[in-house]
Amino acid sequence: QVQLVESGGGLVQAGGSLRLSCAASGRTFSRYSMGWFRQAPGKEREFVASISKSGGSTYYADSVKGRFTISRDNAKNTVYLQMNSLKPEDTAVYFCAAGRTTTSNALGYADWGQGTQVTVSS
């Protein structure tokens, strides 16, 4: 089990950028694939991006491809989500999650952070 804490959310104007961080506890961070998901009010949680254990493979939802970048620093036990060209429809609570694979299915992730709010104004 790994404990996850997200940070970096906030209010930004459309077209702006934010960088989310997710710090993991423990010494086994590099054994986990990591994912970012988001949930807007009244909507289901949706996949945003995922990254393999080594960081060598990344995957993105079509809605964020070309605007968001997921990365990780295993020495710092941290995964990041750089979000550029933000749109009002990106407004949501963003969660990081740890799992065995880079699946886009939330059920594939056993450990979750508490989430961080991202609000994009038009």
C-alpha positions as CSV (number, residue, x, y, z in Angstrom):
1,Q,0.0,0.0,0.0
2,V,1.2,3.5,-0.8
3,Q,-0.1,6.8,0.6
4,L,-0.6,9.6,-1.9
5,V,-0.9,13.4,-1.4
6,E,-1.7,15.7,-4.3
7,S,-0.9,19.4,-4.5
8,G,-0.7,22.2,-7.0
9,G,-4.4,22.7,-7.8
10,G,-6.0,26.2,-7.9
11,L,-7.8,28.7,-10.0
12,V,-6.4,29.7,-13.4
13,Q,-7.7,31.5,-16.4
14,A,-8.4,29.7,-19.6
15,G,-5.2,29.2,-21.6
16,G,-3.1,29.2,-18.4
17,S,-1.0,26.4,-16.9
18,L,-0.8,24.4,-13.7
19,R,1.5,21.7,-12.4
20,L,0.1,19.1,-10.1
21,S,2.3,17.0,-7.9
22,C,1.6,13.7,-6.1
23,A,3.9,12.7,-3.4
24,A,4.0,9.0,-2.4
25,S,5.1,7.5,0.9
26,G,7.2,4.5,1.3
27,R,10.2,3.0,-0.5
28,T,8.3,1.1,-3.2
29,F,7.1,4.0,-5.4
30,S,9.1,2.7,-8.4
31,R,7.2,-0.6,-8.3
32,Y,3.9,1.2,-9.1
33,S,2.5,2.5,-12.3
34,M,0.8,5.8,-11.7
35,G,-2.3,7.5,-13.0
36,W,-4.1,10.8,-12.9
37,F,-7.9,10.9,-13.0
38,R,-10.4,13.7,-12.6
39,Q,-14.0,14.1,-11.6
40,A,-16.2,17.0,-12.4
41,P,-19.4,17.7,-10.4
42,G,-22.1,15.4,-11.5
43,K,-19.8,13.3,-13.7
44,E,-18.0,10.0,-13.4
45,R,-14.3,9.9,-12.6
46,E,-12.4,9.8,-15.9
47,F,-8.9,8.8,-16.9
48,V,-6.5,11.6,-17.7
49,A,-3.0,10.1,-18.0
50,S,-0.8,7.3,-16.8
51,I,2.9,6.5,-16.6
52,S,4.8,3.2,-16.3
53,K,7.0,2.3,-13.4
54,S,10.2,3.5,-15.1
55,G,8.5,6.5,-16.7
56,G,9.4,5.2,-20.1
57,S,5.8,4.8,-21.3
58,T,3.0,7.4,-21.0
59,Y,-0.7,7.4,-22.0
60,Y,-3.2,10.1,-22.3
61,A,-6.9,10.6,-22.7
62,D,-7.7,12.1,-26.1
63,S,-9.2,15.2,-24.4
64,V,-5.8,16.2,-22.9
65,K,-3.4,14.8,-25.5
66,G,-0.9,17.5,-26.6
67,R,-1.8,19.8,-23.6
68,F,-1.0,17.7,-20.6
69,T,2.3,15.9,-19.7
70,I,2.7,13.2,-17.1
71,S,6.1,12.5,-15.6
72,R,7.7,11.0,-12.5
73,D,10.8,11.3,-10.4
74,N,11.3,8.0,-8.6
75,A,14.1,9.4,-6.5
76,K,11.6,11.9,-5.1
77,N,8.7,9.5,-5.0
78,T,6.6,12.0,-6.9
79,V,4.5,12.0,-10.1
80,Y,3.6,15.2,-11.9
81,L,0.9,16.4,-14.3
82,Q,1.9,19.5,-16.3
83,M,-1.3,21.1,-17.6
84,N,-1.0,23.7,-20.4
85,S,-3.6,25.5,-22.5
86,L,-6.2,24.8,-19.8
87,K,-9.9,25.0,-20.8
88,P,-13.0,25.5,-18.6
89,E,-13.9,21.9,-19.3
90,D,-10.8,20.8,-17.5
91,T,-12.3,22.0,-14.2
92,A,-12.5,19.0,-11.8
93,V,-11.0,17.4,-8.8
94,Y,-7.8,15.7,-9.9
95,F,-6.7,12.5,-8.2
96,C,-3.5,10.5,-8.5
97,A,-3.5,6.8,-8.1
98,A,-1.1,3.9,-7.9
99,G,-1.6,0.6,-9.6
100,R,0.0,-2.5,-11.2
101,T,-0.5,-1.3,-14.8
102,T,-1.0,1.8,-16.8
103,T,-4.6,1.0,-17.5
104,S,-7.1,3.8,-18.1
105,N,-9.7,1.9,-15.9
106,A,-9.9,3.3,-12.4
107,L,-10.5,-0.2,-11.0
108,G,-6.9,-1.0,-11.9
109,Y,-5.6,1.3,-9.2
110,A,-5.7,0.3,-5.6
111,D,-4.4,3.4,-3.8
112,W,-5.7,6.9,-4.3
113,G,-4.9,10.4,-3.0
114,Q,-7.5,12.8,-1.6
115,G,-7.6,15.0,-4.7
116,T,-6.8,18.6,-5.6
117,Q,-9.3,21.0,-7.1
118,V,-8.5,22.6,-10.4
119,T,-10.8,25.4,-11.6
120,V,-10.4,27.0,-15.0
121,S,-12.3,30.3,-15.5
122,S,-13.4,31.5,-19.0
